[in-house]
Amino acid sequence: MSGGAAPPPAALGQELSCPPADGVTNLRFSNHSDHLLVSSWDKSVRLYDASADVPKGEFMHGGPVLDCCFHDDGSGFSACADHKVRRFVFSAGKEDILGSHSAPVRCVEYSYATGQVITGSWDKTLKCWDPRGASGGDHRLVGTYPQPERVYSLSLVGHRLVVATAGRHVNVYDLRNMSQPEQRRESSLKYQTRCVRCYPNGTGFALSSVEGRVAMEFFDLSEAGQVKNYGTFATGGCDGFVNVWDGNNKKRLYQFPKYPTSIAALSFSRDGGLLAIASSYTYEEGEKPHEPDGIFVRKINEMEVKPKPKAYPAPSR
């Protein structure tokens, strides 16, 4: 290493080589491998083999990329500040434009249940696209669904879609009937929503807000990254710490050592064995000197994420 800088502690995980040149906006593991997709303010989407620390490809955009998601192991979709929704295929070096919004596109999700791409924008709309359609946005656009405010975060589980917007609005849709939300809610947190993530078991979702709090919500049934095997989840904050929580019992299970700067994004691998952490200043304190942006991949120990059994008092005699 050059510059005399001390290497990061092993407890932080393996730092990936060739990180983005500017802030990380999101990262996601593939559902099929340890491939990791990363979007950035440097106008790029990058693909890594995270377990081997091997860059697999890069696509540049016309503006900062605010979100990305996988389609399959070697292709995906991006949401860009230039208003465009793109598809890219790393293996072939090809990209095309699905369509556009009238303002920056903040979020993108791919539904394996319906085969559609869902995007949310600061133009206060949600759009669904069929990537199999003929070339051109008009042919691929399935529907446009007005939202009460700018869309800040989306999350999918099965046929259920959760949309979090400015103004602390939360809309829950069934992708099989997008004519109107099946539930309209207001965040139980006091401040602006930062992120929403559905529980892998489909019973509810977690909401985080800009003041660092997390709320656990449940869908009306006739129950931020998450570990599928145990139902626990991880949160990262501007303080540089990553915490693992037992949501059912509302207890912290583990805190990782402090990372160099703000935690911009987190993603668990498909089997929960790896956690990708974007240590990337999020400008919560404005322009100031800060540590370089980095992506760490940490192997997860079962004791860090497995809920502890409840201790019940011994019966009195």
N, C-alpha and C positions, 0 to 999 in steps of 0.2 A: 504494500500500500504506500502511496506517496503522501507527502505533506505532514508526516509524523502523527496523523490522527490515530487515536486508539480505536481498535475495532469494536463494534457494538458487543455488549455482553451476549454470551451464547443463549441466555434465557430469552432474549428478544426474538430469536429465530434466525433463519438464513436470510440475509439481505440480498434481494435479486440484483443482478448486474443490469446495466442499461435501463435505469428507471426513466420515466418521463422527465422532460426538461422543465416542467412547471407543475402546478398543483394537481393532485389526483382527485378526480370527481367521483369515480366509482371503480370497484373491481368485483369480479364475479368468477367463481369456479364453474367449470363445466359440470353437467350432470352425468358425464360419461367417463371423465378422466381427471387428471390433475392439471389440465390446461386452465390458465387464468387469463381473463380478459380485463384490460385496464383502459379507462378513458381519462383524458386529461385536458387541462386548460392549454396545453401546448399544441392543441388541435389534432392530437393523435388518438388512435385506438391501437393498443399493442396486445399481442398474444404471446404468452409465455408457457413453457412447460415448467410449472412451478416447483415440482419435486426435484427436477434436474437442473434448475436455474439456466434454462436455455431459451433465449428469445426466438419465437417462431415466425414473427411477421409484424408489420406495422402498416396502417393506413392513415394518411393525412387528410384533413378536412378543411373546409373554408372558414372555420371559426372554432372556438373552444368546444370540446365535446363534453356535454353535461351528463351523459349516461350511456351505458352500453349493456347488451345482453347477448347470450349465445342463441344461435339457431340449432346448430349441431356442433360437433367437436372442432370443426375448422372454419366455421362461418358464424356471422352474427349480425346485429343491428345496432345502430347508433342514433342518439338524439343530440342534435347540434345547435349551437347558438346562432348559426346562419339560417335557422328555421327549417332545415332539411332533415328528413328521415332516410337513412342510408342502410343498404345491405352490403356486406363485404364477404368475400370468399378468400381466405388466406391461401389455401392450397393452389388456387388458380390466379391469384393476384388480381381479381376482378371486383368491381363495385358498381352498384347502380342506385338510383334514387327512387325510393318507394313513393315519396310525395313530400308535402310540406305543410307547415302551419303558418300563421300570420305573425308569429312572434317566436322567440327561442323555444326549442323543444327541450323540456326539462327531464322527462322520464321516458323510458321504453321498456316494454316487457314482451316476451314471446310466450303465447299460450300453447302448450303442447296438447291441451284438451281440444282446442278449436282450430289450431293451425293458423291463428291470426297474430299479428303484431299490434300491440296497443301502445299508443303514445299520449303523453300529457304535456300541455304547453302553457306558457305564460299568457297565451291568447285566450285562456279560460275555456278551453275545449279539450275533450278527450276524443281521439280518433282511433278507429280500428281499420287495419289494412290486411289484405290477402296477398302475401308475397308470391303466391303462385299465379296471380293475375297477369294480364297483358302489361307490357311496359307502359309506364306513365301513371302518375298519381291518381287521375280520375278513374282509371280502370281498376286500380287496386284498392281504392277507398271503399270500405264496407259501410261505414257510418261515422257521423260526427255528433258528439253528445256534449251540449253546453254544461259548464260547471259554474258553481256560484262564485268562484274566484280563481286566481292563478293556481295551476297544479304544481305541487311541490314534491309529491312522492306517490308511487304506485306499488302495489304488491299483489301477487296472484297465488292462489292455491286451488287446484282443480278448476272448477267453473266459476269460482268466486274471485272478484276483483275489488280491492279496496283502494279508494282514491282520497288522498289528503291534499287539501288546498289551503291557500292563505285564508285568513279569517277563522282558522281552527275548524273548518268544515271537514267532515268525513262522510263520503258516500260509498255504499257497498252495493255492487252490481252482481247479477248473475249473467255471465257471458252469453247464455242461451236466450236471454231476453233483455236487451240493452235499452228498451224504450224508456225506462225510468229506473232509478235506484230502488233496490228492494229494501234498503234501509238508509235513512238520512240521519246523521249524528253530528254532535259537536264534541270536539276533543275535551276530555276531562282535565287536560292540563291547561295551565293559566296562559302560557305563552305560545308563540308560533310553532307549528309542527315542523320538525326537521326531517323525520323519516317514519315510514310505516312498514312493518313486515308481518306477513301472515304466519301463524303457527303451522308447521308442517303437517300436523294432524287435522287441519282444517276447521278447528273449533273457534278461532278468534285471531287476534292480531295484537302486536305491540306498537305503541306510538312513542316517539321521542320528541322532545321539544328543545328549543334553543337554550333554555336555562339549565339543561342537563338532566331533566327528569324523564322517567319512563312510566307509561301507563299500560296495564294489561287489560285488553278488552275482549269480550266474547260475543260471537254472533248470536242473534236471536234464533234458537233452534227449537222445533216442536217435540260447548265447553269453549329488533334490529337485526343480525345474523343469528341462526339457531342451530343447535345440535339435534339432528333428527332422532338419534337413539334415545335421548333422555329428556327432550323437551326443554332443556336449558338454553339460554341465549347469552350473547356477548354484546356489550356496549362499549363504545369508545368516545372519549371526550376531548375538549380543547386542552385539558390538563395533561394530555399525553398518556393517560392510563386506560387500560382495557380491563373491564370487569366481567366476570361470568356470573350469571344469576340463575337461581331456581325460581322461575316465575310463579309456579303454583304456590310456593310458600313465601314468596317475596323476600328471599334472602340472598345475599351475595355469597357465592361459593368460593371465588378465587379472584385475586387481583394480580395481573402480570406486572413485571417491573416497568418503570416509566420509559416510554419511547421518546425519541429526540424532540418531537414537536406534536402538534395536534393530531388526533386520529380522525382522518377524513372518511374512511370507509373500512368495512370488515366483511369477510366472506369465509364461511366454512366450506371445506371440500365435501364431495358427495357422501362420503362415509363418516364425516366428522373428525377425521384423523389429522387434518391440517387446518390452520386458520391463517388467512392472508390479512395482513394489517397494513393499511396505507398511513404512514407517518408523514403528514403533509400539511403544512400551515394553512389554515382556512380563513385567515385574515379577520379573525374575530376581534383583534385589537388594531386593525388597520395596517398600513404599511410600516414595517419595521424589520430589522435584521432577524433572520431565523435560520434554523438548521436546514440543510438540504432535504428535499423530498426523497423519501425512500419507501420501498415495499419490502416487508418482512414476511416470511412464511415460517410459521411456528408449528412444530409437531405438538399435538395435544395429548396430554396424559389423562387417562380416565379419571383420576382423582380430582382433576381440575374442573371437570364438567358433570360428574355424576352427582345427582342430588343425594344429600345425606339422609338416612332414615330418621324419621321423627323419634325423638326420645320421649317416651311417656312415663309419667311418674309411677313408681311402684305402688300397687294397691295397699291401702292401709290394712293392718291386721286388727 
